[in-house]
Amino acid sequence: MRHPLADWPVIRQRLEAFWAREILDRPIIQVTAPLPDAGIPIPAEPATLEDRYTDPVYQLTMHAARQAATYYAGDAFPTYRPVLGPGFLAGLLGAPVAYAPGTVWYHPCVTDLEAETPLTFSRRTPLWRRFARLMRAAAGQAPSHFILGQTDMVPPTDILATLLGPAALCMAMIGQPGAVKRWLASLTDTFVRQYRAQAALLPADNGYTAWLTTWSPTPSYALQNDFSCMISAEMFREFCLPELDTLTEVLDYSVYHLDGPGAIQHLDALLSLPRLHAIQWTPGDGQPPMAEWIPLLRRIQAGGKGLYLYCLPEEVAPLLEALRPEGVIIQTWANTPAEADSLVELAGRIPHH
């Protein structure tokens, strides 16, 4: 079986072209399929849930088993990143951590934005030390075995919603707008410092990736704001857009995770960000599949942004036929390696606009 990074030199060229909304030779398509059992023994479960998420030997052995059981076709490539829940930065700031079998939760620890001083990040916390130890262990295997990614780290508004609680943040935006903006400005600085602290743990020549399988040679990240579905378009522009504008200035490349119909009201504001490169549209549970959202996807392209789309295998052709292929990443799956290769060939046969 070919090494999953055998085609990495040309894959990285295609992924670099994505940010410039250009196309190298064919549309970017990332397809994975299951492989037969590779015979890598699954390690015994650690004694604690915390160790399940942070023990380097367990984590990297489990990843090796998953990677060996996956076929990477087209522009798909293997990545590893520690998974410590989207509230990871809130945990570094003091939010109590609750490890669960499926994710990691962080509980509110702030009660009054006006009376309390914004929290700051320290490398001395136990959570950071465990995370850094895991990243250093993974860096020893990257990028020859996989591309090492940064862990999930939602931007300032979502972090403040974790620290304070979503309902309390809604009320604070109405009753304490100055305090909210003060905290968000501080958390934006903290986000940048924490991002750079994570980046310092990446090995040379690794590049940058995270939970979305984009890649760039210089700093990039997937931004989001799930809290935005709870507020109006006007409040989003007032409280949330400034942090996103700052972060897109700090990052060389950025993509925004637009999640569900409730977030569409903010699309015009996002399209106004001059340094935002792309949008990942996620319809959400119970919504029509990706191919039913072509008018929205065309609106995003007309706004000068690229697209990152996760779709059903049967949607690959309709999407590529309806959209300009420049600046588009299609991610999907197949039942067998042969089916995965067929989808890649299909993407290459569709005429470019």
C-alpha positions in Angstrom: 0.0 0.0 0.0 1.3 3.4 -0.9 2.3 5.8 1.8 -0.6 8.3 2.4 1.9 11.2 2.0 3.4 9.9 -1.2 1.7 12.6 -3.3 2.2 15.3 -0.7 4.4 17.6 -2.9 1.6 18.1 -5.5 -1.2 18.1 -2.9 0.4 20.9 -1.0 0.7 22.9 -4.3 -3.0 22.5 -4.9 -3.8 23.5 -1.3 -1.6 26.6 -1.6 -3.5 27.5 -4.8 -6.8 27.2 -2.9 -6.0 30.3 -0.8 -5.4 32.4 -3.9 -8.7 31.0 -5.4 -6.7 29.4 -8.2 -6.6 25.9 -9.6 -3.4 24.0 -10.2 -4.5 21.2 -12.6 -7.9 19.9 -11.3 -10.4 20.7 -8.6 -9.3 19.8 -5.1 -11.1 16.7 -3.8 -10.3 14.9 -0.6 -11.7 11.4 -0.3 -11.2 8.7 2.4 -12.3 5.1 2.4 -11.8 2.2 4.9 -9.0 -0.3 4.5 -8.9 -3.8 5.9 -7.5 -4.3 9.4 -3.9 -3.5 9.3 -3.1 -5.5 12.3 -2.0 -2.7 14.6 -3.0 -3.7 18.1 -5.4 -1.3 19.9 -3.9 -0.3 23.3 -5.7 -0.8 26.5 -7.9 2.0 27.7 -6.0 4.3 30.2 -7.1 4.4 33.8 -8.7 7.8 33.5 -10.6 9.8 30.9 -8.0 12.5 31.2 -5.3 10.1 30.1 -7.4 8.9 27.2 -7.2 12.4 25.8 -3.7 13.4 26.8 -1.5 10.3 27.2 1.0 10.4 24.3 1.5 6.7 23.9 -2.2 5.9 23.9 -3.1 8.8 21.7 -0.5 8.2 19.0 -1.0 4.4 19.0 -4.7 4.9 18.5 -4.0 7.4 15.7 -1.6 5.0 14.0 -4.3 2.3 14.0 -6.9 4.7 12.6 -4.5 5.9 9.9 -3.5 2.4 8.9 -7.2 1.6 8.4 -7.8 4.6 6.1 -7.3 5.0 2.4 -6.4 8.6 1.4 -7.4 9.5 -2.2 -7.0 12.6 -4.2 -5.9 15.5 -2.0 -6.7 13.8 1.3 -3.8 13.5 3.7 -3.3 12.1 7.2 -3.3 14.6 10.1 -3.1 14.3 13.9 -4.1 16.9 16.4 -4.9 16.7 20.1 -8.7 16.8 20.6 -9.5 18.6 23.9 -12.8 20.1 23.1 -13.6 23.5 21.4 -13.4 25.2 24.8 -9.7 24.4 25.2 -8.6 28.0 25.5 -11.3 28.5 28.2 -9.8 25.6 30.1 -6.4 27.3 29.9 -8.0 30.4 31.4 -9.4 28.5 34.4 -12.7 27.1 33.3 -13.2 23.7 35.1 -12.5 20.8 32.8 -14.9 17.8 32.5 -13.6 14.8 30.5 -16.4 12.7 28.9 -16.2 9.6 26.7 -17.1 11.7 23.5 -15.7 15.1 24.2 -14.2 17.5 26.7 -16.5 20.1 28.4 -15.6 23.4 30.1 -17.8 25.0 32.7 -18.3 28.7 33.4 -16.1 30.3 35.9 -16.8 34.1 35.5 -19.9 35.7 37.1 -19.5 39.5 36.6 -17.6 41.0 33.6 -17.6 44.5 35.1 -16.2 43.5 38.5 -13.7 40.8 37.3 -10.5 41.3 35.4 -10.1 39.5 32.1 -8.3 36.2 32.5 -4.9 35.5 30.9 -3.2 32.4 29.5 -0.3 30.8 31.4 1.9 27.9 30.3 2.1 26.8 33.9 -1.4 25.3 34.0 -1.6 21.5 34.2 -3.8 21.4 31.0 -1.2 23.3 29.0 1.6 21.1 30.3 -0.3 17.9 29.3 -1.2 19.4 25.9 2.4 20.5 25.2 3.8 17.1 26.2 1.4 15.4 23.7 2.3 17.9 20.9 6.0 17.3 21.4 5.5 13.6 21.2 3.5 13.9 18.0 6.0 16.3 16.5 8.5 13.5 16.7 6.5 11.6 14.2 5.5 14.5 11.9 5.7 15.3 9.1 7.0 12.0 7.9 4.0 10.0 9.1 1.3 12.7 9.2 0.8 16.5 9.3 0.5 17.8 12.8 -2.4 20.1 13.4 -3.2 22.6 16.1 -6.0 21.7 18.5 -9.5 23.2 18.4 -9.5 26.7 19.7 -12.7 28.7 19.2 -12.3 32.5 18.9 -13.0 35.1 21.6 -16.8 35.4 21.6 -17.3 31.6 21.9 -14.7 31.5 24.7 -16.4 34.3 26.6 -19.7 32.4 26.2 -18.0 29.4 27.8 -16.5 31.4 30.6 -19.7 33.3 31.4 -22.4 31.1 30.0 -24.3 31.8 26.7 -27.4 33.2 28.2 -25.5 35.4 30.6 -23.4 36.7 27.7 -26.6 37.6 25.8 -27.8 39.7 28.8 -24.3 41.3 29.2 -24.3 42.4 25.6 -27.5 44.3 26.4 -26.7 45.5 29.9 -22.9 45.7 30.0 -21.7 46.3 26.4 -18.6 48.1 27.5 -17.5 45.3 29.7 -18.2 42.7 27.0 -16.0 44.6 24.5 -13.2 45.0 27.1 -13.2 41.2 27.7 -13.4 40.5 24.0 -10.4 42.7 23.3 -8.4 41.0 26.0 -9.5 37.5 24.8 -8.5 38.4 21.2 -5.0 39.2 22.4 -5.0 36.0 24.4 -6.1 34.0 21.4 -3.3 35.3 19.3 -0.7 34.5 22.1 -2.1 31.0 22.5 -2.1 30.4 18.8 1.5 31.4 18.6 2.4 29.2 21.6 0.8 26.2 19.8 2.5 27.1 16.6 5.9 27.0 18.3 5.3 23.3 19.1 5.0 22.4 15.4 8.0 20.8 13.7 9.9 22.5 10.9 8.4 22.0 7.4 5.1 20.8 8.9 3.0 23.8 7.8 -0.3 24.6 9.4 -3.5 22.6 9.5 -6.2 22.0 12.2 -9.7 20.4 12.3 -10.4 21.4 8.7 -8.0 19.7 6.3 -6.8 22.9 4.7 -3.0 23.4 4.7 -0.7 26.4 4.4 3.0 26.9 4.7 2.5 29.9 7.0 0.0 30.6 9.8 -3.6 29.8 9.1 -6.7 28.7 11.1 -10.4 28.0 10.8 -12.4 30.7 12.6 -16.0 30.4 13.8 -18.6 31.9 16.1 -21.3 29.4 17.1 -22.6 31.9 19.6 -23.6 34.2 16.7 -26.8 32.2 16.1 -28.1 33.6 19.4 -27.8 37.3 18.4 -28.9 39.7 15.6 -26.9 40.7 12.6 -26.5 44.2 14.2 -25.1 42.8 17.4 -22.8 40.5 15.4 -21.3 43.5 13.6 -20.9 45.4 16.9 -19.4 42.7 19.1 -18.1 39.9 17.0 -16.8 41.3 13.7 -14.0 43.3 15.2 -12.3 40.2 16.7 -12.6 38.4 13.4 -11.2 41.3 11.5 -8.2 41.3 13.9 -7.6 37.6 13.6 -7.8 37.6 9.8 -5.1 40.3 9.9 -2.9 38.2 12.2 -3.3 35.0 10.2 -1.9 34.7 6.7 -4.8 32.5 5.7 -8.2 32.0 7.2 -11.5 30.1 6.6 -14.7 30.7 8.5 -16.9 27.9 9.7 -20.5 29.1 8.9 -22.7 26.6 10.8 -26.4 26.3 10.0 -29.3 28.5 8.7 -29.3 30.6 11.8 -25.8 31.9 10.9 -26.7 33.0 7.3 -27.8 36.4 8.6 -24.2 37.1 9.2 -22.9 36.2 5.8 -22.8 39.8 4.4 -20.7 40.9 7.4 -18.3 38.0 6.8 -18.0 38.8 3.1 -17.0 42.3 4.1 -13.9 41.0 5.8 -11.1 41.8 3.2 -8.6 39.3 4.6 -11.0 36.3 5.0 -10.1 33.8 2.3 -12.8 31.2 2.4 -16.0 30.0 4.1 -16.9 26.5 5.1 -20.7 26.1 4.9 -22.3 23.5 7.1 -26.0 23.0 6.6 -26.5 21.4 10.0 -28.6 18.5 11.3 -32.0 18.1 9.6 -31.2 20.4 6.8 -31.1 19.7 3.0 -27.8 18.3 1.7 -25.0 20.4 0.3 -26.2 20.3 -3.3 -29.4 22.0 -2.3 -27.5 25.1 -1.2 -25.9 26.0 -4.5 -27.5 29.6 -4.6 -25.9 30.3 -1.2 -22.5 28.8 -2.4 -22.6 30.9 -5.5 -23.3 34.0 -3.4 -20.2 33.2 -1.4 -18.1 32.9 -4.5 -19.6 36.1 -5.9 -18.5 37.7 -2.6 -14.9 36.8 -3.4 -14.4 34.0 -1.0 -13.4 30.4 -1.5 -15.4 27.4 -0.3 -14.7 24.3 1.8 -17.5 21.8 1.4 -18.2 18.4 3.0 -20.7 16.5 0.9 -22.2 13.2 0.0 -20.3 11.2 -2.6 -23.2 11.6 -5.1 -23.0 15.4 -4.7 -19.5 15.8 -6.0 -20.5 16.0 -9.7 -23.4 18.4 -9.2 -21.4 20.7 -7.0 -18.4 20.9 -9.3 -20.7 21.4 -12.3 -22.5 24.3 -10.6 -19.5 26.1 -9.0 -16.3 27.6 -10.2 -13.6 25.1 -9.1 -11.0 27.8 -8.2 -10.7 28.2 -4.4 -12.9 25.1 -3.7 -12.1 22.1 -1.5 -14.5 19.2 -1.8 -14.3 16.6 1.0 -16.2 13.3 0.9 -15.9 9.6 1.5 -16.3 6.3 -0.3 -16.9 2.7 0.7 -13.8 1.3 -1.0 -10.5 2.6 -2.3 -11.6 1.9 -5.8 -14.7 4.0 -5.3 -12.5 6.8 -3.8 -10.2 6.7 -6.8 -13.3 6.9 -9.1 -14.5 10.1 -7.4 -11.1 11.7 -7.9 -11.1 10.7 -11.6 -14.6 12.1 -11.9 -13.5 15.5 -10.5 -10.7 15.6 -13.0 -13.0 15.0 -15.9 -15.5 17.7 -15.2 -14.7 20.7 -17.4 -13.4 23.8 -15.7 -15.4 26.9 -16.0 
